[in-house]
Amino acid sequence: MVALASVVVAVAAVAGLTSAPGEARGSDEARPGPSGSPTLASWPTVPPVPTAEASPSPSPKPKASPTASAAGARRTPATAAVSSRLYHHPDSQVDEWVHDHPGDPRAAVIESRIAEQPAAVWFTDAEAADTTSRVRAVTAAAAAAGRVPAVVVYAIPDRDCGGASEGGASDLDAYDAWIDRVAAGLGSGEVMVVLEPDAVAQSDCLSAADRGARFASLARAGRVLKSADPRARVYYDAGHSTWNPAAQQAALLRQAGAASAASSDGVFSNVSNFHRTADEIAYDRAVLDALGGPAGLGAVIDTSRNGNGAPADGQWCDPDGRKIGRAPTLNTGEGRIDAYLWVKLPGESDGCKGEAGTFSASYAYDLAR
């Protein structure tokens, strides 16, 4: 299961990018190509995205530029489910698709249920000299709008252990320098930082020495980010509820600095994955209990595609029958659960319904309806 889980999060992680302004897209971040409309006689009315506040309590069961433009202007959300506090970054593939396909019969559903939801902004290019300005463009736009951005920091060396999302900084010295540039762009406002999906849960491919060095850099990253912006909230990789046991994951997280108030505000889980929110809540609380540290440590959960839970057969690549999950919010109504975020943007392929990272309107529509 560990090997499967590793692939799920890592492949989907790069595939789920909402790019920062000016962030170059590689082959796995390609812009979407033309997408034909399915030949349906009628298109169903779709209910609004489920809100976290209206959902039942979990059962106890143990992956653009902010300047004004026609394509980039923030739209007024049409669904009450959209968080009033989280920032909607206007430069994403789904926003572009909606803008470019106003006559597509799927557009209203995709716009209201996916494009209008706030999603995380990914920073992945450790060689970018203008990283600071890219980060600042997002955080400054969010601050001006009175909103809280969620950003994903994803450039650890040996990323994905040589798998489909391999890459990252050339070495840990380069990574540390890149983190300094990211931190310099945070500003002084609130920001949610998802620090390196996979980097802790998938560290078993490294030697003991390399794992220790990675964890030292992650602990440093948390300290640097929080020191640069005391209002930044930094969360560390907890994998998900069917990857490592909670106690095992907590032991790894402790080595990476996640139990220290100087580095961490808690953990995140389910990035680019499909596990049900109730299971992630129970798992994250178990991880936090085993982790120790300050009582204020919490968790954030990626709910972007977990509306129907994970497939029983373990399929991870654009599996059929999945649905979008609870709307992004900073008000979960659940103790120790700080936020539900859309880290992976629904509709961006894992690599089976299109090239990894490309937006598929048919996939988005199937998730949204």
N, C-alpha and C positions, 0 to 999 in steps of 0.2 A: 504493500500500500504506500510505503514511503516513496518508492520510485515513481509510482503513478502520480502521487500527490505533487511531487517535485515538478513533473512535466506540466501538470494542470496549471499551477500558479505561474510558472516561469514563462511558458509559451503565451498564455493569455495575458500576462502582464505587459509585455511589449506590444502585444496585439491590441491593448486597450488604451492607447494613448490619446489624451486630449493635449495637444502640443502647446508649449509655451510660445509666446511671440518670437518669431525668428528661429525657433528650434528646427533644425534640419531633420527631415524624415528619411530614414534609410529604406532599404527595400522592404523591410517588414513593417514600415509605417507609411506605405504608399497611399496616395490619394485614391478615392474610389473611382472605378470606371463606371460606364453606363450600366444601369440596372433596369431590366424590363419589368413591367407590371404583370403580376400573375393574372390569369384570365378567370376571374371570379365574377359570377353574375351579380353579386351584391357584397357589400362590405359591412360587417357587423358594427353596431354601436358599441363602443368600448367604455367601461366604467373608469372613473378616475383612478390614479395610482393609489394603492392602499397606504394609509398613513400609519406611522408607528403608534401614534396615540390611540388609534381605534382598534388596534390588534389585541388579541387576548394575551394573557400572561403566558410565559413559556411553560411547557411541561418540564418535569424534573429529569429529563433524559440527559444521561451523562454525555481564496489567486485577485491666442490671437491678439491680436493687438487690441489694447483697450482704447485706441483712438477711434473716433467715430467713422463709420463707413457703412455702406448699404448692406454688406454681408455681415459686418461685425457688430452692429448696434444691438444692445441688449433688448430683447423683447419683453413685454409684460407677460408674466406667467398666466396661463389660462386655467390652470388647475389649482385648487385650494391646497393640494397636497404638497406643493413646492414649499420648502423651508423658507421662511422670511429672513433667515440670518445667513445661510450659506451662499457663497458667491457662485454665480453662473458665468463661467468663462465663455466668451462668444466665439472662440476659434476652435471648432471641433468638426470632425468629419460629418457628424449627423446634422449640425447646423448648416454646413455647406450643402449637404444633400437636400435638406428642406428648402433652402433658399433657391437652389437650382432646379427643383422639381415641383413648382407650385401646383401643377395640374395633375400630378400623380394621385390616384385615389387613395393611396396609403399615407399621403403626406400629413393629413390632419391627425391621424392616430400617432404616427411617429413623432410629429412635432409636440403634441400635447403630453404624450406619455414618456418620451425620452428626451427630445431636444430641449425642452423647457426645464428639465431637472438640472440642478447644479451637480457637476461632476468634478472629480479631481483633475488637476493639471500635472502632467508628468515632466520631469527633468531627467534626461538620460544621457546627455552628451558630455562626458567628462573632459573632452578636448576643447569645448567651446570657450573662446576667450571672453565672450560677452555674456557668460552665465549670470553674472550679477545683474546686469540690466534686464535680462529676460525674467529673472525672478522678480525684480522690482516692478516690472511692468504689470505683473499679475497682482502682487500684493498691494501696490499703490492703487490700482483700479478697484480692487476689493475694498480697500480702506475708504476711498472716495465715495463708494456706493454704500458704505456702512454695513458691509457684509464680511463674512469670514471665509477665506479661501482654504481649500484643501489641496496640498501639493504632495507629489510623490517623488522622493529622491531615489533614483534607481541607476547607479553606475558603479556598484562595488566590483572590484576585480574578480575575475573568474565567475562572473555572473552566470547563473544557470548551470554551473559546472560543465561547460562545454556543450550544453543542449541547444535547443532551437533559439533561445534568447541569449546566447553567449555574447560576451562583450564586457563592457564596463571600462573602468580606468586601467591604464597599463600596469600600475602597481599601487600599493597602498600610499606611498608618498604622493603620487599624483592624485589619488582619491582624496587624501586629506586636504590637499591644496584646493581641489574642486569644492569640497565641503565649505572651505573658508569663503569661496566666491558665492556659493549658494547663501550662506549665512549673511553675507554682506548685503544681499538683496531683500532680506525679509522685512526690513523696516521696523516699526514699533507697534504694529497692530496685531490683532488676533490672527493666528494661522494654525491650521491643523497640518502636521507633517507626518506622512506615512513613510517611514525610514526603511528602505531597502526590502521590498517583498522578496521572500525566499532566503534572505541572507543568513538567517538563524536556523530555520527549520530544515534547510537544505545544505547545511554545512558539513554533513557527514562525508562528502566527497573530498574534503580537504584533509591533509595530515594534521596531527595534533598541533604542530607548531604553526602551520598556516591558519588553522582555525583560531588559535589564540591570538594571532596577529590581526585577523579579521575582526574578532570581537573587540580587541583594543581600539581599532579604528572606529568601529560602530559606537563604542562608549564615548570616544572623543567626539564623534560627529554630533551625538546628542548634546554633549556639553557645549560645543561651539555654537550650535543652532540656538539653544536656549539662552546662552550668554549674550548672543547678538540681539535676540528679541525675547525679553522675559515673558512676553505674552504668547510666544509660540508654544504649542503643545506637540510634543514629539512622541510617536508611538512606534514600538518595535514589533518585529515579525513573530507572531505566534502560530503561523501555519494555518491549520484549520482543524475542525473537530474529529476528523478521521485520519489525521497524519500522525504526529507523535503524541504519546500520552501526555497529559497535562503536567505531571511532575517532571518528566524528562524534558519537555519544552521549557518549563520554568527554570530548570537547572542551566540550560543553554542560555536562556535570556539573562539570567543573573550574571553570567560571565561576560555578556555583551553590554552590561551597564543598565539594563532595563529596570533594575530594582533601585536605582539611585535617583533621587529627586533632582540632582544636578544634571542628569542626562535624559530623564524619561518622565513621561506622564502616563505610561502604561503600554498596552499592546494593541495590535490589530490582528484580525483574522478574516479568512475567507476571501482574500483578494483574488479576483478573477475566477472564483469558484462558485459552487451551486448549493452549498449546504444550508439547511434551513436555519433561520434566525434563532429559533428556540434552542437548537442544538449548539449554535455558536455562543449564545449567551451562557449556557451552562458550562461549556468548555472554557470560555474566557474567564469566567469567575473562578473555575478550578485552577486555571493557570495563575491568576492573580493571587489566589490563596496560597498556592505553593511557592510563588515568587517571593512573597514577603515585600519588604520595602514600605514606603509611606502609605498610609491609609487612603490617600487621595488618588492613587493610581487607578486608572480605568481602562476601558477597552473601546475600540471602534470596530464595526463590522461592515464588510462590503456586502450590501444587499442588492446589488444591481441586477443579478440574474438568478436569485435563489427563490423566486416565488413558488416554484413547484418542487424545490429540493433537488438533490443530486440524483442522476440516473442510477437505477438499481444495478445496472451492469457495469458501472464504473466509467462509462464513456465520458471523456473530458473535452473533446474537440468539437465545439459547436453542436452539442447534442440536441436532438429534437425533443420537443415537449417541454422545454424550459420556459419560464416566464420571468418578467421583471419582478423585483421584490419591493420591499417597503421603500417609501420615498425617503430621500436623504433628509436628515434632520439632526439637530443638536439637542432635541428634546425627546428622548426615547421613552421616558417614563419607567425606565428599568435601572435599578441600583447598579452602580459601577459600569454601566454601559453609557459612554459619553456621547456616542454618535452612531447613526447609520449613515454610511457614505456610499456613493456610487464611485468606486475606484476604477473598475473596469467599465467602459462605456458600452451599454447594450447595443448590439448591432455590428460592432467591430469584431471581425472574425478571429477565431483561434487558429485558422489555417485550413479548415475543411470546407466551409461554405464560401470560401474565397481565399485569396492570398492573406497570410497572417497580417493583421493590422488594417486591412481594408474594410471599408464600411459596406455592408450588405443590406440593402433596403428590405429584401425579402426576409432575411434573418431578423432584422429589427422589428419588422411588422409581426412576425410570428411570436417574438418575445412580448410585444406590447399588447396584442389583441386578446 
